[in-house]
Amino acid sequence: MREQQNYRAAIYCRLSSEDGADHESMSIGNQRALLTEYVEKQGWEVVDTYIDDGFSGTNFAGVR
């Protein structure tokens, strides 16, 4: 008998350049929902979500 693997996954959502940076964008919310649904359908566990909302290649250098 084969033992079932228990996978753990983190979700990474990134700001679209078409969205504003004042609040969590619709793009981020949609990404989180789609990725969470995908991970759960695989039978995996979501252990963390990383959100890059408001930072892009043009302003990333100031982030520490």
C-alpha positions as CSV (number, residue, x, y, z in Angstrom):
1,M,0.0,0.0,0.0
2,R,1.3,3.4,-0.9
3,E,1.3,6.1,1.8
4,Q,-0.5,9.4,0.8
5,Q,1.7,12.5,0.7
6,N,0.5,15.6,2.6
7,Y,1.6,18.6,0.7
8,R,1.8,22.2,2.0
9,A,1.7,25.2,-0.3
10,A,2.2,28.9,-0.1
11,I,0.3,31.3,-2.4
12,Y,2.0,34.2,-4.0
13,C,-0.1,37.1,-5.4
14,R,1.4,40.0,-7.4
15,L,0.0,43.4,-8.2
16,S,-1.0,44.0,-11.8
17,S,0.3,47.2,-13.2
18,E,-3.3,48.0,-14.3
19,D,-4.5,48.2,-10.7
20,G,-4.0,51.0,-8.2
21,A,-1.7,50.8,-5.2
22,D,-3.9,52.5,-2.6
23,H,-5.6,49.3,-1.3
24,E,-5.7,45.6,-2.0
25,S,-6.5,45.4,-5.7
26,M,-9.2,43.3,-7.3
27,S,-6.4,41.5,-9.1
28,I,-4.9,40.4,-5.8
29,G,-8.3,39.3,-4.5
30,N,-9.0,37.3,-7.6
31,Q,-5.6,35.7,-7.6
32,R,-5.9,34.6,-4.0
33,A,-9.3,33.1,-4.6
34,L,-8.2,31.2,-7.7
35,L,-5.0,29.9,-6.2
36,T,-6.6,28.9,-2.9
37,E,-9.3,27.0,-4.9
38,Y,-6.6,25.2,-7.0
39,V,-4.5,24.2,-4.0
40,E,-7.5,22.9,-2.1
41,K,-8.7,20.9,-5.2
42,Q,-5.3,19.2,-5.2
43,G,-5.9,18.2,-1.6
44,W,-3.0,20.3,-0.4
45,E,-2.9,22.7,2.6
46,V,-2.4,26.4,2.2
47,V,0.1,27.4,4.9
48,D,0.7,31.0,4.0
49,T,-0.2,33.7,1.4
50,Y,2.4,36.3,0.2
51,I,1.0,39.4,-1.3
52,D,3.0,41.9,-3.3
53,D,0.3,44.5,-3.6
54,G,1.6,48.0,-4.3
55,F,5.2,47.1,-5.2
56,S,6.4,46.7,-8.7
57,G,9.8,46.8,-10.5
58,T,9.6,50.6,-10.5
59,N,9.4,51.0,-6.7
60,F,10.8,47.7,-5.4
61,A,14.2,49.1,-4.6
62,G,13.0,51.1,-1.6
63,V,11.4,48.0,0.0
64,R,13.5,46.3,2.8
